[in-house]
Amino acid sequence: MVPDSASVEQVADKSLVRASFGRAARGYDEWAVVQRGIGDRLLGCLSAVPLPDRAEILDLGSGTGYCTRQLQQRQANVTGLDIAPQMLGTARAGQLVDTAYVCADAEYLPVADDSIDLVFSNLMIQWCRDLQRLFGEVARVLKPEGLFVFSTFGPKTLSELRAAWRQVDMHSHVNHFAAESEIEKAMLRAGLINESLECEAIRVVYGGVLELMRELKGIGAQNVTCDRPRTLTGKEKIRRVIDGYPGRQGGKEITATFELILGKCSRPPADRERIAWRG
């Protein structure tokens, strides 16, 4: 099913997502500075959130296990779920405590209904094809009054890089990122309560366009849209992207924008009627 909010060109190729993150697993932590910083911030949002003893926590898009290890400190039963088996292998190798790991697609959770107290997800949602299905699955597995806390990137993310590529050709070179309104719509249609949804721009300085591209490759965040170019990118095109990058005035340093969306939603209490979504 193609989501209503994205064109065919924007839809992510899931097989490519799995392969790209699989290749990046070994060196991911070396490059994922921005991702860890956002993960720390999202974890901080949980400091005032009460959880039952031995809470069941599901870490969606757990990657190499950075956030999973922090969640384990809550004395909870934590399950890390990721689409790339190599990511899970790296997480297992660095885990200090016993944690369950599951290789699966977040849009098709192999998790029982009404079984999870907290679903946590740091920068995974943008890799999903169908937000409606994702939030429907989260609503299904959450216990009544269970929480879903997440971060994702909005459509202004990498806007400078997107603009530079538009001067070269009309292919999709940067991944699609859903808007805050699209996320809220999917959340509410799944019967979840919007506790908070915040959006802000983070600007990161890089030593040059090639450094930004190397980081994106290093964390596995390569272009996975269906309209991506299917041929190798030549040096001349890369040069034109570098020359056309907005804000680059002679020097090498550039700024990249990341539109951060932080959200928290909950499943209603058992005595309140909710809309049950079924895909």
N, C-alpha and C positions, 0 to 999 in steps of 0.2 A: 504494500500500500504506500503510495506517495503522499506525504503530508500536504495538507491544503496550503500551508504557508510557504512552501518552497517549490520552485520550478524544478523540472527534471534535471536541468543543468546543475542545480545547486545541491541535489541530493547526494549524500555521501555513499561511496562504494564501500560496503562493509567488509568485503574480502580484502580490499586495499588497506582499510583502517587496521584490520588484524595484522596483516603482513608488515605494515609500516611500523607499528608499535612493537611488533616482534623483533624486527631488525634493530630497533633503538634500545631495547631492554638493557643490554649490557652497559651502555654508556649514558643511559638516561639521567641518572642522578648528577652527573657532571654538568649537564646543560640546564637542568630544570630549576634554575634559581627563582624565576618569576612564579613558577608553579608551586614551589615550596612556600614562598612568601604568602601566596593567596591561601594555601592550605593551612598555614599557621593562623591566618586571620579567621578562616572558617572554623577551625578548631576552637579559637578563642570565643566564638559565638556560643559555644556549648558550655562555657564555664558556669553559667547561671541556669542551665537547663537540668532539672532534676530527672534522674532516671531510676527505675526500679533496680533492686539488687539483682546482679547477674543479668542485666538487660541484654536483649538480643539486638546486636548492631550489624547492619549490612553496609559495607563500604563499596559503593558502586564505582567501577573504574579505579580500582585500588592500585594499579600500576606496580611499582617496585615496593610498595608497602610503607611508604613514609607516613602517611596519615593513619594507616591501619595500626601501626605500632603505637601511635599516640592514643588512639581510641582504646587500645587494649589496656591502657593505664586506668581506664574508668572501671576496672574490675568487671568487665562485661564479656559476654560471649560474642566475639567478633568474627565475621566472615568477610573475607576479601574476595570480590568478584571482578574479573577482568576478561575482556574478549581475547587478549593475547596470551597464550600459554607461556611464552618466554618471559613476559612480565611477572607472572605468578611464580615462575621458577626463580627469578631474581629475588622476589619477595621472600620466598621460603628460605633461601640461602642466608638472608640477613635477619631473619626473625629470631628474637630471643625467647619468645614464649610460644606456646602452642596456639596456633590460629588456623582456622579452616579456610581453605581457598577453593574457589569454584571458577572454572573457565566457562563463561557463558556470555550471551548478548543481553544487555540491560533491558532490551525491549521484550525479551522472552525469559523472564526470571524463573529458574528452576527452584522456586521457594514456595512453601506452603502458604495458603491464605491466612491472614490474621496472625502472623507469627513473629513480626519484627517490631521492636520498640522504637528504633531509630534507623532511618536510612540516611547515610551520609554520602555525599558525592562531590569531589573536588575536580572541577574542569573536565567533566566527562560528557555532559549533556550535549555539547556542541557536535559530538560525533554520532548522535542518534539520527536516524532517518525520519522518525515519526514521534513528535513530542506527545501527541495524544496517547499513543500506545505506551510510551515510557511512563507518563504520569498515571495512566490506568493501571499499569503493573505495580507501581509503587503503592497506589491506593489499595490494591488487592492484598499485598503482603503485609501492610501495616496493621498493627493492632488498633482498636479504637483508641483515639487520642494519641496515637503514635505520631512521630515527627519525621519530616523529610527536610534536611538541611543541605543546601547545595550552592555551588558557585558555577558560573559558566561565563562565556564571552558573548558580548552583544555585537550587532552589525557594524559598529564603528571600529571594531578590532582590525588592526593592520590596514587601516584605510589609506595610509600613505603608500604602502606597498601595492595595494590594489590600484591606486591611481597611477603609479609608475608603470605598472604592467599594461594599463589601458592605452598607454601611448605606444605600445609595441604591437599588440594584436587584440582581438576580441574574445579570445579564449578565457575560461575561468582559471585563474592562477592562484587565487586565495580562497580558502574554504568559506562556506556559508555559515553565518552565525545568526540565530534567531533573535528577534527583538523581544524586549521585556513584555510587550503586549501579547505576543504569541505564546510566551511561556505562561503568563497569567491565564490566558484563555484555556490552554491545555490543562493547567492545574485545576481550574474551577470546573471544567467539563468532566474531570475525573472524580469530582465530588469532594475535593480537598479544600480545606479552609486556608486562605491566604493570610498567614500571620505577618509576613513582611516581605517586601521585594524592593531591593535598592539597586541603583545603577550609578556607576561613576567611571570616569576616565582615568586610567593609569598611563603615564608616559614614561617610557624607558629609553635611555640613551645607549646607543650602540656605536662601536668604533667604525662602522660602515655598513653598507647594505649586505655585503658578503658575510659579515659577522652575524647579522640577523638571520640570513638564509641558513647559515651553518647551524645556528641554534634551533631553528625550526626543524631542520633535518635531524639534529641530534636528539630531540625529544619525540621524534616520530610524527610531528605535526605537519606533514607534507600535504600538498593539495590532493584531496581525495574526491573532488566533485566529478560528476559524470562527464562534464564538459571540459575536463582538464586536457591539455595538449598531450597527444600520444606519441610525440617524437622528442628527441633530445633537444634541449635548449642550447643554442649555439652561443659562442662568446660574444658575438655582435649584439644579440638580444640582451644578454646580461649587461653589457656596457650601456645600452640604451636605458635599461631599468635603473642602473646606478646614476646615470646622468639626469634622468627624469624624476628621481625621488624627491618629493616635496620637502622644502626647507633645507635642502643641501646646497649650500652657497660656497662652493669652492673647496671647503674642508671635507674630510671624510666622515666625521661624526654625523649621525642621524638620530632622529627621535621616532619611536614606534608607539602608536596608541593601542592600548588594550582596554576595551570597554567591559568593565567587570560588572556582572550581575550576581548579587547575593540574595538568596531566597530561603524562606522558612515557611513551610506549610504543614498542616496536620490533618489527620483523619478525624472526623467528628466523633463525639462520644457515641457509645452503643445505643443510647436511648434517643438519638437524633436521626431522623431519616436522612439518607444521603443518596446521591445518584450513583449507581453502580455502573461503571464503564466496562464494556466487554468488547474486545477487538475481534 
